[in-house]
Amino acid sequence: MDPTTRADAHRLPVRVYYEDTDFSGFVYHASYLRFMERGRTELLRDLAGDQSDLHRDADGLVFVVRRMEIDYLKPARMDDALTIVTATRELRGASMHLSQAVMRGEEALVRAEVVVACVRGGRAIRLPERLRQRLAPEGAPAADTNS
C-alpha cells in the first residue's frame, strides 16, 4: 500500500542532521528507523494523546514493533527536508499494520510495512476500542480478528 496517496495519512516533517549520516555522507540506515518511529509516535499522539498518558490510563498498555519490512530506495543527505508518511493499513485484534514512507518532496526514499503489537505485562492484548476507532483506515471498518 502506498501511504503517500492516502488523505488520512499522517505526515511528519523531519530535517536530516549531521548525526543522522554515516561516513559516506548519506543518512545511515538505522536513522530511518528513528525517523519512522517518530512518525508512528506522532500518529498515535495525534489520535490518542501522549503514549505515557495512554500507558497510565490503559493500565500499562504499550506498543512494540513485532515485524518490519523495509525497502531502501534512494539515499538522503544532510540538510534534506524529509516527510515521514504513516498510514494504517489494517487493524487486527492485538496489532496494527502500518505503511510508512520517507519522502523527499514527491520522491520516495524508503518504504516500510510495520506490524505493531499492543502489549500489557509482556502479553498481547486487544487494541482499546477508542483507539481502534481512531486508527481505522479511512473508509474501512476496524477488523475484529485476533492477532
C-alpha positions as CSV (number, residue, x, y, z in Angstrom):
1,M,0.0,0.0,0.0
2,D,1.3,3.5,-0.8
3,P,0.6,5.7,2.2
4,T,1.6,8.8,0.3
5,T,-1.7,8.7,-1.6
6,R,-3.9,8.4,1.4
7,A,-5.8,11.6,2.5
8,D,-5.9,10.3,6.1
9,A,-2.1,9.6,6.3
10,H,-0.1,11.3,9.0
11,R,2.7,13.5,7.8
12,L,5.7,14.5,9.9
13,P,8.4,16.9,8.7
14,V,12.0,15.9,9.6
15,R,15.3,17.6,8.8
16,V,18.4,15.5,8.3
17,Y,21.3,16.5,10.7
18,Y,24.9,15.5,10.7
19,E,24.3,13.0,13.4
20,D,21.9,11.1,11.1
21,T,24.6,10.5,8.5
22,D,27.4,7.9,8.1
23,F,30.9,8.1,6.7
24,S,29.6,8.4,3.1
25,G,27.6,11.5,3.9
26,F,24.3,9.7,3.3
27,V,21.7,9.0,6.0
28,Y,22.7,5.9,8.0
29,H,20.2,3.1,7.5
30,A,19.3,3.0,11.3
31,S,18.4,6.7,11.2
32,Y,15.5,5.9,9.0
33,L,14.2,3.6,11.8
34,R,14.3,6.5,14.2
35,F,12.5,8.8,11.7
36,M,9.8,6.2,11.2
37,E,9.4,5.6,15.0
38,R,8.8,9.3,15.4
39,G,6.2,9.1,12.6
40,R,4.4,6.3,14.4
41,T,4.6,8.1,17.8
42,E,3.2,11.3,16.4
43,L,0.4,9.5,14.6
44,L,-0.6,7.9,18.0
45,R,-0.1,11.3,19.8
46,D,-2.5,13.0,17.3
47,L,-5.1,10.3,17.6
48,A,-4.9,9.3,21.3
49,G,-2.6,11.7,23.1
50,D,0.7,11.1,24.7
51,Q,1.8,7.4,24.9
52,S,2.8,7.9,28.5
53,D,-0.8,9.0,29.2
54,L,-2.2,6.1,27.3
55,H,0.2,3.7,29.2
56,R,-1.1,5.1,32.5
57,D,-4.8,5.3,31.6
58,A,-4.9,1.9,30.0
59,D,-3.2,0.1,32.9
60,G,0.3,-0.4,31.4
61,L,-0.5,-0.6,27.7
62,V,2.5,-0.3,25.4
63,F,3.2,-0.7,21.7
64,V,6.1,-2.8,20.4
65,V,7.3,-3.3,16.8
66,R,6.7,-7.0,16.0
67,R,7.8,-7.0,12.4
68,M,9.2,-4.5,9.9
69,E,9.9,-4.9,6.2
70,I,11.9,-2.1,4.7
71,D,12.9,-1.1,1.2
72,Y,15.7,1.4,1.0
73,L,15.2,3.0,-2.5
74,K,17.3,6.2,-2.6
75,P,19.7,8.0,-0.1
76,A,19.0,11.2,1.8
77,R,21.8,13.6,2.7
78,M,22.5,16.1,5.4
79,D,20.1,19.1,5.4
80,D,17.5,17.3,3.3
81,A,13.9,18.2,4.3
82,L,12.0,14.9,4.6
83,T,8.4,13.9,5.3
84,I,7.6,10.7,7.2
85,V,4.2,9.5,6.0
86,T,2.4,6.9,8.1
87,A,-1.0,5.3,7.4
88,T,-2.9,2.5,9.0
89,R,-3.2,-0.5,6.6
90,E,-5.2,-2.9,8.8
91,L,-6.2,-3.3,12.4
92,R,-6.3,-6.8,13.9
93,G,-7.2,-7.9,17.4
94,A,-4.0,-7.0,19.1
95,S,-2.0,-5.4,16.4
96,M,-2.0,-2.7,13.8
97,H,-0.4,-2.9,10.4
98,L,1.1,0.4,9.2
99,S,2.6,1.5,5.9
100,Q,5.3,4.2,6.1
101,A,7.3,6.1,3.5
102,V,10.2,8.5,3.9
103,M,9.7,11.2,1.2
104,R,11.9,14.0,-0.1
105,G,9.3,16.1,-1.9
106,E,7.4,13.7,-4.1
107,E,10.2,11.1,-4.2
108,A,10.0,8.0,-2.0
109,L,13.4,7.2,-0.4
110,V,12.3,4.5,1.9
111,R,9.1,2.4,2.2
112,A,8.2,0.1,5.1
113,E,5.5,-2.2,6.3
114,V,5.3,-2.4,10.1
115,V,3.3,-4.6,12.4
116,V,2.9,-3.0,15.9
117,A,1.6,-5.2,18.7
118,C,-0.4,-3.9,21.7
119,V,1.1,-5.3,24.8
120,R,0.4,-5.2,28.6
121,G,2.7,-7.0,31.0
122,G,4.6,-8.8,28.2
123,R,1.4,-10.3,26.7
124,A,-0.5,-9.2,23.6
125,I,-3.9,-7.6,24.3
126,R,-6.7,-6.3,22.2
127,L,-6.4,-2.7,20.9
128,P,-8.6,-0.5,23.1
129,E,-11.9,0.3,21.2
130,R,-11.4,4.1,21.4
131,L,-8.0,3.8,19.8
132,R,-9.3,1.2,17.3
133,Q,-12.0,3.6,16.1
134,R,-9.5,6.5,15.6
135,L,-6.9,4.3,13.9
136,A,-9.3,2.6,11.4
137,P,-8.2,3.2,7.8
138,E,-10.4,5.8,6.1
139,G,-13.5,4.2,4.6
140,A,-12.8,0.8,6.2
141,P,-14.2,-0.9,9.3
142,A,-11.8,-1.8,12.1
143,A,-11.2,-5.6,11.6
144,D,-12.3,-7.7,14.6
145,T,-9.9,-10.6,14.1
146,N,-7.4,-11.9,16.6
147,S,-3.6,-11.4,16.2
